[in-house]
């Protein structure tokens, strides 16, 4: 029987390194390096492939794009 955390993880949409790379417009190897460096969390499949939580990726992307926007003068 699944625990509440397992069922929540199962409902979470996971992205491949290629999908994450497309969102950030970088090479998939860059995404893998980010995961190895701890800049972005990843999950390993039973086959050893990396997957990324879509909510975490979109949050990271939103933070980066909001930092890049020009700030209004004070």
N, CA, C and O atoms as a GROMACS GRO file, in nm:
protein
  296
    1UNK      N    1   0.085  -0.119   0.000
    1UNK     CA    2   0.000   0.000   0.000
    1UNK      C    3   0.089   0.124   0.000
    1UNK      O    4   0.191   0.128   0.068
    2UNK      N    5   0.050   0.224  -0.076
    2UNK     CA    6   0.130   0.346  -0.088
    2UNK      C    7   0.107   0.438   0.032
    2UNK      O    8  -0.004   0.451   0.081
    3UNK      N    9   0.214   0.499   0.077
    3UNK     CA   10   0.203   0.599   0.183
    3UNK      C   11   0.163   0.732   0.121
    3UNK      O   12   0.173   0.747  -0.001
    4UNK      N   13   0.118   0.828   0.201
    4UNK     CA   14   0.078   0.957   0.143
    4UNK      C   15   0.189   1.024   0.063
    4UNK      O   16   0.161   1.086  -0.040
    5UNK      N   17   0.314   1.014   0.107
    5UNK     CA   18   0.423   1.078   0.033
    5UNK      C   19   0.447   1.007  -0.099
    5UNK      O   20   0.479   1.072  -0.199
    6UNK      N   21   0.434   0.875  -0.101
    6UNK     CA   22   0.454   0.803  -0.226
    6UNK      C   23   0.345   0.838  -0.326
    6UNK      O   24   0.374   0.854  -0.445
    7UNK      N   25   0.221   0.849  -0.282
    7UNK     CA   26   0.113   0.881  -0.375
    7UNK      C   27   0.127   1.024  -0.426
    7UNK      O   28   0.095   1.051  -0.542
    8UNK      N   29   0.176   1.116  -0.342
    8UNK     CA   30   0.200   1.253  -0.387
    8UNK      C   31   0.311   1.257  -0.490
    8UNK      O   32   0.300   1.329  -0.589
    9UNK      N   33   0.420   1.180  -0.468
    9UNK     CA   34   0.529   1.175  -0.564
    9UNK      C   35   0.483   1.114  -0.696
    9UNK      O   36   0.526   1.157  -0.803
   10UNK      N   37   0.396   1.013  -0.687
   10UNK     CA   38   0.348   0.948  -0.808
   10UNK      C   39   0.264   1.044  -0.891
   10UNK      O   40   0.262   1.033  -1.014
   11UNK      N   41   0.194   1.138  -0.827
   11UNK     CA   42   0.111   1.233  -0.898
   11UNK      C   43   0.194   1.345  -0.960
   11UNK      O   44   0.150   1.412  -1.053
   12UNK      N   45   0.315   1.365  -0.908
   12UNK     CA   46   0.403   1.471  -0.959
   12UNK      C   47   0.454   1.435  -1.098
   12UNK      O   48   0.500   1.323  -1.121
   13UNK      N   49   0.445   1.528  -1.190
   13UNK     CA   50   0.493   1.505  -1.326
   13UNK      C   51   0.645   1.518  -1.327
   13UNK      O   52   0.700   1.615  -1.276
   14UNK      N   53   0.712   1.420  -1.386
   14UNK     CA   54   0.858   1.420  -1.392
   14UNK      C   55   0.904   1.452  -1.534
   14UNK      O   56   0.842   1.410  -1.632
   15UNK      N   57   1.013   1.527  -1.542
   15UNK     CA   58   1.070   1.567  -1.670
   15UNK      C   59   1.205   1.499  -1.692
   15UNK      O   60   1.278   1.471  -1.597
   16UNK      N   61   1.237   1.474  -1.817
   16UNK     CA   62   1.367   1.418  -1.853
   16UNK      C   63   1.469   1.532  -1.860
   16UNK      O   64   1.430   1.649  -1.866
   17UNK      N   65   1.598   1.500  -1.859
   17UNK     CA   66   1.698   1.605  -1.875
   17UNK      C   67   1.680   1.684  -2.006
   17UNK      O   68   1.703   1.805  -2.008
   18UNK      N   69   1.638   1.619  -2.110
   18UNK     CA   70   1.615   1.687  -2.237
   18UNK      C   71   1.501   1.788  -2.228
   18UNK      O   72   1.510   1.897  -2.286
   19UNK      N   73   1.395   1.752  -2.157
   19UNK     CA   74   1.282   1.844  -2.141
   19UNK      C   75   1.321   1.965  -2.057
   19UNK      O   76   1.283   2.078  -2.088
   20UNK      N   77   1.398   1.941  -1.950
   20UNK     CA   78   1.446   2.050  -1.866
   20UNK      C   79   1.539   2.140  -1.947
   20UNK      O   80   1.531   2.263  -1.938
   21UNK      N   81   1.626   2.079  -2.025
   21UNK     CA   82   1.720   2.155  -2.108
   21UNK      C   83   1.645   2.245  -2.206
   21UNK      O   84   1.688   2.358  -2.230
   22UNK      N   85   1.537   2.197  -2.262
   22UNK     CA   86   1.458   2.278  -2.355
   22UNK      C   87   1.399   2.401  -2.286
   22UNK      O   88   1.397   2.510  -2.343
   23UNK      N   89   1.353   2.383  -2.163
   23UNK     CA   90   1.295   2.495  -2.089
   23UNK      C   91   1.399   2.604  -2.059
   23UNK      O   92   1.370   2.723  -2.066
   24UNK      N   93   1.521   2.559  -2.025
   24UNK     CA   94   1.627   2.654  -1.989
   24UNK      C   95   1.712   2.694  -2.109
   24UNK      O   96   1.798   2.782  -2.099
   25UNK      N   97   1.688   2.630  -2.223
   25UNK     CA   98   1.765   2.654  -2.346
   25UNK      C   99   1.914   2.629  -2.324
   25UNK      O  100   1.999   2.711  -2.358
   26UNK      N  101   1.942   2.512  -2.267
   26UNK     CA  102   2.079   2.466  -2.246
   26UNK      C  103   2.090   2.323  -2.297
   26UNK      O  104   1.990   2.263  -2.335
   27UNK      N  105   2.210   2.269  -2.297
   27UNK     CA  106   2.234   2.131  -2.337
   27UNK      C  107   2.191   2.037  -2.224
   27UNK      O  108   2.206   2.072  -2.107
   28UNK      N  109   2.137   1.919  -2.256
   28UNK     CA  110   2.100   1.824  -2.152
   28UNK      C  111   2.215   1.787  -2.056
   28UNK      O  112   2.191   1.759  -1.939
   29UNK      N  113   2.339   1.788  -2.106
   29UNK     CA  114   2.455   1.760  -2.020
   29UNK      C  115   2.468   1.868  -1.911
   29UNK      O  116   2.512   1.838  -1.800
   30UNK      N  117   2.430   1.991  -1.943
   30UNK     CA  118   2.434   2.099  -1.845
   30UNK      C  119   2.336   2.070  -1.731
   30UNK      O  120   2.368   2.091  -1.614
   31UNK      N  121   2.218   2.022  -1.766
   31UNK     CA  122   2.118   1.987  -1.664
   31UNK      C  123   2.171   1.876  -1.574
   31UNK      O  124   2.152   1.880  -1.453
   32UNK      N  125   2.237   1.778  -1.632
   32UNK     CA  126   2.296   1.669  -1.555
   32UNK      C  127   2.404   1.722  -1.462
   32UNK      O  128   2.414   1.677  -1.347
   33UNK      N  129   2.485   1.815  -1.508
   33UNK     CA  130   2.588   1.876  -1.422
   33UNK      C  131   2.525   1.954  -1.307
   33UNK      O  132   2.574   1.949  -1.195
   34UNK      N  133   2.415   2.026  -1.336
   34UNK     CA  134   2.345   2.098  -1.229
   34UNK      C  135   2.297   2.002  -1.122
   34UNK      O  136   2.308   2.031  -1.002
   35UNK      N  137   2.244   1.888  -1.164
   35UNK     CA  138   2.195   1.789  -1.069
   35UNK      C  139   2.310   1.731  -0.987
   35UNK      O  140   2.297   1.712  -0.866
   36UNK      N  141   2.422   1.703  -1.051
   36UNK     CA  142   2.538   1.649  -0.980
   36UNK      C  143   2.593   1.750  -0.880
   36UNK      O  144   2.644   1.712  -0.774
   37UNK      N  145   2.583   1.879  -0.913
   37UNK     CA  146   2.634   1.984  -0.825
   37UNK      C  147   2.533   2.022  -0.716
   37UNK      O  148   2.565   2.099  -0.626
   38UNK      N  149   2.411   1.968  -0.724
   38UNK     CA  150   2.309   1.998  -0.624
   38UNK      C  151   2.231   2.125  -0.650
   38UNK      O  152   2.157   2.170  -0.563
   39UNK      N  153   2.245   2.183  -0.767
   39UNK     CA  154   2.172   2.306  -0.800
   39UNK      C  155   2.025   2.279  -0.826
   39UNK      O  156   1.940   2.367  -0.810
   40UNK      N  157   1.993   2.154  -0.866
   40UNK     CA  158   1.855   2.115  -0.892
   40UNK      C  159   1.839   1.970  -0.847
   40UNK      O  160   1.926   1.886  -0.870
   41UNK      N  161   1.728   1.942  -0.782
   41UNK     CA  162   1.704   1.807  -0.732
   41UNK      C  163   1.666   1.712  -0.843
   41UNK      O  164   1.604   1.751  -0.941
   42UNK      N  165   1.705   1.587  -0.827
   42UNK     CA  166   1.669   1.487  -0.928
   42UNK      C  167   1.635   1.356  -0.858
   42UNK      O  168   1.671   1.331  -0.744
   43UNK      N  169   1.564   1.275  -0.932
   43UNK     CA  170   1.525   1.141  -0.888
   43UNK      C  171   1.588   1.044  -0.986
   43UNK      O  172   1.594   1.072  -1.105
   44UNK      N  173   1.634   0.932  -0.936
   44UNK     CA  174   1.689   0.828  -1.025
   44UNK      C  175   1.584   0.721  -1.047
   44UNK      O  176   1.521   0.674  -0.952
   45UNK      N  177   1.565   0.682  -1.172
   45UNK     CA  178   1.475   0.572  -1.204
   45UNK      C  179   1.545   0.441  -1.170
   45UNK      O  180   1.667   0.440  -1.149
   46UNK      N  181   1.473   0.332  -1.166
   46UNK     CA  182   1.539   0.202  -1.142
   46UNK      C  183   1.648   0.172  -1.244
   46UNK      O  184   1.743   0.099  -1.214
   47UNK      N  185   1.636   0.227  -1.363
   47UNK     CA  186   1.737   0.207  -1.468
   47UNK      C  187   1.854   0.303  -1.458
   47UNK      O  188   1.948   0.295  -1.538
   48UNK      N  189   1.850   0.396  -1.359
   48UNK     CA  190   1.961   0.488  -1.338
   48UNK      C  191   1.949   0.621  -1.410
   48UNK      O  192   2.041   0.703  -1.404
   49UNK      N  193   1.837   0.644  -1.477
   49UNK     CA  194   1.817   0.771  -1.547
   49UNK      C  195   1.767   0.878  -1.451
   49UNK      O  196   1.698   0.847  -1.354
   50UNK      N  197   1.802   1.002  -1.478
   50UNK     CA  198   1.757   1.113  -1.394
   50UNK      C  199   1.622   1.164  -1.441
   50UNK      O  200   1.592   1.168  -1.561
   51UNK      N  201   1.540   1.202  -1.344
   51UNK     CA  202   1.414   1.268  -1.370
   51UNK      C  203   1.403   1.385  -1.275
   51UNK      O  204   1.458   1.381  -1.164
   52UNK      N  205   1.333   1.490  -1.317
   52UNK     CA  206   1.323   1.613  -1.240
   52UNK      C  207   1.177   1.648  -1.216
   52UNK      O  208   1.094   1.636  -1.306
   53UNK      N  209   1.146   1.691  -1.094
   53UNK     CA  210   1.009   1.730  -1.062
   53UNK      C  211   0.974   1.858  -1.137
   53UNK      O  212   1.046   1.958  -1.128
   54UNK      N  213   0.863   1.853  -1.210
   54UNK     CA  214   0.824   1.968  -1.291
   54UNK      C  215   0.801   2.092  -1.206
   54UNK      O  216   0.838   2.202  -1.246
   55UNK      N  217   0.740   2.076  -1.089
   55UNK     CA  218   0.713   2.192  -1.003
   55UNK      C  219   0.843   2.260  -0.959
   55UNK      O  220   0.850   2.383  -0.955
   56UNK      N  221   0.945   2.182  -0.926
   56UNK     CA  222   1.074   2.237  -0.885
   56UNK      C  223   1.142   2.308  -1.003
   56UNK      O  224   1.199   2.416  -0.987
   57UNK      N  225   1.135   2.248  -1.120
   57UNK     CA  226   1.198   2.306  -1.239
   57UNK      C  227   1.130   2.438  -1.274
   57UNK      O  228   1.198   2.537  -1.302
   58UNK      N  229   0.997   2.440  -1.273
   58UNK     CA  230   0.924   2.562  -1.308
   58UNK      C  231   0.949   2.672  -1.205
   58UNK      O  232   0.957   2.790  -1.241
   59UNK      N  233   0.961   2.635  -1.079
   59UNK     CA  234   0.991   2.733  -0.975
   59UNK      C  235   1.130   2.794  -0.997
   59UNK      O  236   1.148   2.915  -0.986
   60UNK      N  237   1.227   2.708  -1.027
   60UNK     CA  238   1.363   2.756  -1.053
   60UNK      C  239   1.366   2.847  -1.175
   60UNK      O  240   1.434   2.950  -1.174
   61UNK      N  241   1.293   2.810  -1.279
   61UNK     CA  242   1.286   2.891  -1.400
   61UNK      C  243   1.221   3.026  -1.372
   61UNK      O  244   1.267   3.129  -1.421
   62UNK      N  245   1.114   3.027  -1.293
   62UNK     CA  246   1.046   3.152  -1.259
   62UNK      C  247   1.138   3.244  -1.179
   62UNK      O  248   1.141   3.365  -1.201
   63UNK      N  249   1.214   3.187  -1.085
   63UNK     CA  250   1.308   3.267  -1.006
   63UNK      C  251   1.416   3.328  -1.095
   63UNK      O  252   1.451   3.445  -1.077
   64UNK      N  253   1.468   3.252  -1.188
   64UNK     CA  254   1.573   3.302  -1.276
   64UNK      C  255   1.521   3.411  -1.369
   64UNK      O  256   1.589   3.511  -1.393
   65UNK      N  257   1.400   3.392  -1.421
   65UNK     CA  258   1.347   3.492  -1.514
   65UNK      C  259   1.307   3.619  -1.440
   65UNK      O  260   1.319   3.728  -1.496
   66UNK      N  261   1.260   3.608  -1.317
   66UNK     CA  262   1.223   3.729  -1.242
   66UNK      C  263   1.349   3.807  -1.203
   66UNK      O  264   1.344   3.930  -1.194
   67UNK      N  265   1.459   3.739  -1.179
   67UNK     CA  266   1.586   3.806  -1.149
   67UNK      C  267   1.640   3.879  -1.271
   67UNK      O  268   1.708   3.980  -1.258
   68UNK      N  269   1.610   3.829  -1.390
   68UNK     CA  270   1.662   3.887  -1.513
   68UNK      C  271   1.581   4.008  -1.559
   68UNK      O  272   1.628   4.087  -1.641
   69UNK      N  273   1.460   4.024  -1.507
   69UNK     CA  274   1.378   4.138  -1.548
   69UNK      C  275   1.432   4.267  -1.490
   69UNK      O  276   1.482   4.268  -1.378
   70UNK      N  277   1.423   4.376  -1.565
   70UNK     CA  278   1.472   4.504  -1.512
   70UNK      C  279   1.387   4.547  -1.394
   70UNK      O  280   1.265   4.532  -1.394
   71UNK      N  281   1.452   4.600  -1.293
   71UNK     CA  282   1.384   4.647  -1.173
   71UNK      C  283   1.339   4.791  -1.192
   71UNK      O  284   1.409   4.870  -1.255
   72UNK      N  285   1.223   4.825  -1.138
   72UNK     CA  286   1.172   4.962  -1.145
   72UNK      C  287   1.258   5.052  -1.056
   72UNK      O  288   1.299   5.011  -0.948
   73UNK      N  289   1.285   5.174  -1.101
   73UNK     CA  290   1.364   5.267  -1.018
   73UNK      C  291   1.288   5.302  -0.890
   73UNK      O  292   1.166   5.311  -0.890
   74UNK      N  293   1.363   5.322  -0.782
   74UNK     CA  294   1.299   5.353  -0.653
   74UNK      C  295   1.294   5.499  -0.627
   74UNK      O  296   1.243   5.542  -0.523
   0.00000   0.00000   0.00000
